[in-house]
Amino acid sequence: MTLCIFIIGLGVLVAAWTGLTERFEGFVNVPGTPGVRCGVDLPSCAMGTQCMNGFCVNSKRPTLTPNELPVYP
């Protein structure tokens, strides 16, 4: 039992050390920095960004590469 608690505690420390807990949000502008929140009762977004799903995102999205997989209807 003590070994299990030790292993879980060690896993939590490693996750915190690598910044894994920061990636749970899913919305980041620059890797390693949290997203800027926007919406009702929150400040508006800066120039060049727009509010999408409660976060300010870049309004100029890169185009995706064409899908090389065969797609059938």
C-alpha beads as a LAMMPS data file, in Angstrom:
LAMMPS data file: protein, C-alpha beads

73 atoms
72 bonds

1 atom types
1 bond types

-500.0 500.0 xlo xhi
-500.0 500.0 ylo yhi
-500.0 500.0 zlo zhi

Masses

1 110.0

Atoms # bond

1 1 1 0.000 0.000 0.000
2 1 1 2.773 2.408 0.880
3 1 1 4.548 1.600 -2.377
4 1 1 1.416 2.504 -4.388
5 1 1 1.097 5.860 -2.618
6 1 1 4.784 6.537 -3.220
7 1 1 4.475 5.737 -6.936
8 1 1 1.367 7.933 -7.313
9 1 1 3.087 10.789 -5.470
10 1 1 6.148 10.434 -7.660
11 1 1 3.929 10.528 -10.761
12 1 1 2.256 13.732 -9.568
13 1 1 5.635 15.356 -8.966
14 1 1 6.892 14.372 -12.421
15 1 1 3.686 15.659 -14.064
16 1 1 4.007 18.985 -12.255
17 1 1 7.689 19.228 -13.111
18 1 1 7.161 18.679 -16.843
19 1 1 4.286 21.148 -17.004
20 1 1 1.750 18.488 -17.880
21 1 1 -0.878 20.110 -15.675
22 1 1 -0.635 23.316 -17.735
23 1 1 -1.591 21.488 -20.940
24 1 1 -4.985 20.349 -19.638
25 1 1 -6.567 23.671 -20.643
26 1 1 -6.129 22.988 -24.330
27 1 1 -6.113 26.640 -25.397
28 1 1 -2.674 28.194 -25.728
29 1 1 -1.434 31.055 -27.893
30 1 1 2.263 30.364 -27.569
31 1 1 3.403 27.006 -26.195
32 1 1 3.888 27.357 -22.466
33 1 1 1.662 30.427 -21.989
34 1 1 -2.031 30.248 -21.085
35 1 1 -4.713 31.583 -23.426
36 1 1 -6.306 35.015 -22.935
37 1 1 -9.957 34.761 -21.866
38 1 1 -12.656 36.884 -23.507
39 1 1 -16.437 37.103 -23.611
40 1 1 -19.284 38.677 -21.667
41 1 1 -17.992 40.774 -18.734
42 1 1 -14.385 40.156 -19.855
43 1 1 -12.050 42.487 -21.798
44 1 1 -12.164 42.387 -25.586
45 1 1 -9.376 40.786 -27.600
46 1 1 -6.318 42.609 -28.921
47 1 1 -5.953 43.636 -32.575
48 1 1 -5.406 40.684 -34.898
49 1 1 -7.276 38.275 -32.632
50 1 1 -10.923 37.365 -32.193
51 1 1 -12.946 35.767 -29.438
52 1 1 -13.617 32.083 -30.094
53 1 1 -14.984 29.668 -27.476
54 1 1 -14.130 32.098 -24.684
55 1 1 -10.474 32.614 -25.680
56 1 1 -8.694 35.133 -27.907
57 1 1 -7.250 33.363 -30.940
58 1 1 -5.363 34.533 -33.997
59 1 1 -7.826 35.461 -36.746
60 1 1 -5.391 34.423 -39.494
61 1 1 -5.373 30.640 -39.349
62 1 1 -2.822 28.720 -41.445
63 1 1 -4.278 26.708 -44.273
64 1 1 -4.317 22.964 -43.800
65 1 1 -2.475 20.667 -46.152
66 1 1 -4.706 18.689 -48.501
67 1 1 -5.896 15.371 -47.156
68 1 1 -4.071 12.550 -48.919
69 1 1 -6.395 9.853 -47.603
70 1 1 -9.109 8.586 -49.924
71 1 1 -12.501 9.846 -48.741
72 1 1 -15.627 8.102 -49.987
73 1 1 -19.197 9.367 -49.531

Bonds

1 1 1 2
2 1 2 3
3 1 3 4
4 1 4 5
5 1 5 6
6 1 6 7
7 1 7 8
8 1 8 9
9 1 9 10
10 1 10 11
11 1 11 12
12 1 12 13
13 1 13 14
14 1 14 15
15 1 15 16
16 1 16 17
17 1 17 18
18 1 18 19
19 1 19 20
20 1 20 21
21 1 21 22
22 1 22 23
23 1 23 24
24 1 24 25
25 1 25 26
26 1 26 27
27 1 27 28
28 1 28 29
29 1 29 30
30 1 30 31
31 1 31 32
32 1 32 33
33 1 33 34
34 1 34 35
35 1 35 36
36 1 36 37
37 1 37 38
38 1 38 39
39 1 39 40
40 1 40 41
41 1 41 42
42 1 42 43
43 1 43 44
44 1 44 45
45 1 45 46
46 1 46 47
47 1 47 48
48 1 48 49
49 1 49 50
50 1 50 51
51 1 51 52
52 1 52 53
53 1 53 54
54 1 54 55
55 1 55 56
56 1 56 57
57 1 57 58
58 1 58 59
59 1 59 60
60 1 60 61
61 1 61 62
62 1 62 63
63 1 63 64
64 1 64 65
65 1 65 66
66 1 66 67
67 1 67 68
68 1 68 69
69 1 69 70
70 1 70 71
71 1 71 72
72 1 72 73
